[in-house]
Amino acid sequence: MFHLIFGLPWLVVVLRFLQPLPWLWSVKVAVAVLLLIASQYHLVSRLSSGSVFSPEFPRPLIITFNILFGAIVLLAVFQIAIDVLFLAIAAIRGQLQPVPPPLRYAIGSAALMLSVLGVSQAIRVPPVRDVEIEISGLPPAFDGYRLVQLTDLHISRLFPAYWAERIVKRTNGLEADLIVVTGDFIDGSVENRWNDVAPLAGLRARDGVYAIPGNHEYFFSYDAWMRHLAMLNMRFLLNDHAVLTRGDDALILAGVTDLSAPGHGAPAPDLTKALAGAPANTPVILLDHQPMMARNSAAAGVSLQLSGHTHGGMIRGLDLLVARANNGFVSGRYEIGGMTLYVSNGTGLWPGFALRLGVSSELTRITLRRKQ
């Protein structure tokens, strides 16, 4: 069913865009077959690599697949919009006019160019986004405290070792007090990603590097990944917390496992357990990969929750649907009952649909301020 759904845009393109064009049938068939292969990118990935989440093709081929797949989806949307427009005109004039070939060529070219742009935006090293967040009761020593959030790295054949090296270099250049990684480190097995994740060991911050798993870690031997990533100079907060100190002042950093964990036989997220034994009357920063349970976090007294998972919706307009699937949270800052939720657009992207249009990736530098 998954692969049939992804075939529907191809069907729209073939029947409503390609078939009416004044081309030789042999050319139409050849183009249709090429687009069919591109539309079944995920099936090809599953059959050849064992998973739709980790295509193990050469990077240029993955980029090509994403461009063609993105162009098919965009062209299907454009073609449906054109058909609706011409039906509306026909209802007014009482006569249905065929879509002229020049207009078809225009929307075809636009779909391809936008897809190229979207993929290039998705695979770049992200720009830095600066965010200031006020926290009630923040101890004076932590006023101006700087942390960098990385999330949804999706290190893979599409985001390989040299991309990870550039991420580490840019992150370290921000000279943060703390670095946090809020899940979805990888797409692939430990064996396949061993060298690609190695640069993460170079992340440096005054108070260290803390992390939690995302849902994708559970797709690829979760226990093996937790052991391996813990060797890369970072501490995982698996329903646990750490106390950060500046003299007599303290700040609690807590982390929970992912909502998908129980489906893979792993411990479910447990905020109560994560905060057990934490100092009272101390602000809490919570790392939670998915933003869905943010209202529960606010009710539990969390001051700031950092999440990812949504990729910001990837495409302007699509973010509205992604928000509905995540209890209304998709990108940026939300104020919830005295708690601030920040949902990062993500550092990388799932290589199965690496397209960004109007929704930029980000390295998020957060500065904490005392709320007056």
C-alpha positions, -999 to +999 in steps of 0.1 A: +000+000+000+029+024+009+044+020-026+010+022-043+003+055-027+037+069-039+027+057-074-004+079-075+015+111-085+031+092-113-003+081-125-015+117-126+016+128-144+014+101-171-024+104-177-029+141-174+005+156-183+024+132-205-003+114-225-018+146-241+016+159-253+023+158-291+052+134-288+060+101-304+045+072-284+079+056-281+092+088-264+062+089-241+066+053-230+104+058-224+097+088-202+068+071-184+090+041-175+118+064-163+094+083-141+078+050-129+112+038-116+118+072-099+083+071-083+091+037-068+124+049-053+114+036-019+106+001-033+139+000-052+156+011-019+139-016+001+146-044-024+183-034-029+192-021+005+168-038+028+151-006+041+132+023+027+149+044+054+185+037+043+191+037+005+227+024+001+232+038-034+260+061-044+252+097-033+247+111-068+221+084-075+202+092-043+203+129-052+190+121-087+162+099-073+151+127-049+151+153-077+130+131-100+107+119-072+102+155-060+095+167-096+069+140-100+051+150-068+052+187-077+042+182-113+012+161-102+001+190-078+006+216-106-013+194-131-043+189-108-043+227-102-043+234-139-071+208-145-093+224-117-086+259-133-097+248-168-128+230-154-137+263-136-132+282-169-153+256-187-181+259-162-182+297-169-179+295-207-198+263-213-169+247-232-139+227-221-107+239-237-076+216-239-045+226-219-020+240-245+013+222-247+033+254-239+015+256-205+024+219-199+060+226-207+060+255-183+047+236-154+070+207-162+100+229-162+089+247-130+084+213-112+119+202-122+136+235-113+118+236-079+128+201-072+165+208-080+163+238-057+145+219-029+170+191-029+200+215-029+184+233+001+179+200+019+215+186+015+234+218+024+251+225+057+224+245+075+227+281+084+227+291+121+194+303+136+197+324+167+169+321+192+166+338+226+143+321+252+133+336+285+129+313+314+112+321+347+134+315+377+165+310+356+195+314+380+216+345+374+247+325+365+228+309+335+216+342+321+232+343+287+239+306+287+243+293+251+234+259+238+233+245+203+206+221+193+213+196+165+185+173+155+175+149+127+210+146+113+199+114+094+236+106+087+234+083+057+247+079+021+230+112+014+246+129+045+280+111+047+311+116+068+323+148+050+289+164+056+291+154+093+326+169+095+313+203+082+284+202+107+309+195+136+332+223+125+304+248+122+288+238+155+321+240+174+327+274+159+296+287+178+315+281+211+284+270+229+283+262+266+263+230+258+255+209+227+223+188+226+213+163+199+176+156+199+175+123+180+175+107+146+212+106+143+213+080+115+197+060+087+215+027+084+232+000+104+262+005+127+283-014+101+272+009+073+274+042+092+305+035+113+327+059+094+300+084+087+291+091+123+328+091+135+331+129+131+305+134+158+331+125+184+347+159+176+318+179+190+330+201+218+312+223+244+321+236+279+295+214+296+297+186+271+274+169+246+241+154+256+216+134+235+185+114+232+174+089+205+148+096+178+125+072+162+149+062+134+174+048+159+149+021+167+147+011+131+184-001+130+194-022+160+187+004+188+209-012+215+238-014+191+234+022+182+231+034+218+264+016+226+282+030+196+270+066+199+278+066+236+314+060+226+315+093+206+320+115+237+283+122+243+260+112+272+226+099+265+197+108+288+173+078+285+146+088+309+173+104+330+186+139+339+219+157+345+224+187+367+244+216+352+261+239+377+276+273+378+289+278+413+258+275+436+234+279+407+219+248+389+199+239+358+184+205+351+188+189+317+165+159+312+159+136+283+133+109+275+132+081+250+111+083+218+073+076+216+080+048+191+102+029+216+075+005+230+068-008+195+104-019+193+105-035+228+124-006+244+115+015+274+087+041+268+094+078+274+089+084+312+092+120+323+085+112+359+114+088+359+136+113+341+131+139+368+133+115+398+158+129+423+163+162+405+167+193+427+135+211+436+127+246+424+152+243+396+143+251+359+141+220+337+152+218+300+137+187+284+150+169+253+121+150+236+125+141+200+088+144+191+069+175+202+035+157+205+035+155+243+046+191+250+014+199+269+022+170+293+057+184+297+043+218+306+020+203+331+049+186+347+067+219+353+092+218+324+105+253+315+118+246+280+113+216+257+136+211+227+122+188+199+127+180+163+112+151+142+089+172+120+116+187+098+095+218+099+072+203+074+098+205+046+076+223+021+056+254+028+020+242+028+028+207+036+038+220+071+000+224+078-005+186+074+026+178+094+014+201+122-019+182+124+000+149+128+020+164+157-007+180+179-003+213+161+035+216+166+057+217+136+083+245+136+097+272+158+086+285+192+054+278+211+043+290+245+024+264+264+012+270+300+044+288+311+067+264+292+084+272+259+085+245+232+111+249+205+107+226+175+138+227+152+134+223+114+163+198+116+199+197+106+195+170+079+166+151+064+154+115+057+170+105+024+137+091+012+123+125+006+150+152+008+132+183-004+130+217+013+110+246-002+104+276+020+114+257+052+151+260+059+172+235+078+190+249+108+218+248+134+199+263+164+219+284+188+197+291+218+206+318+244+188+316+277+176+347+294+160+354+328+124+363+325+118+396+342 
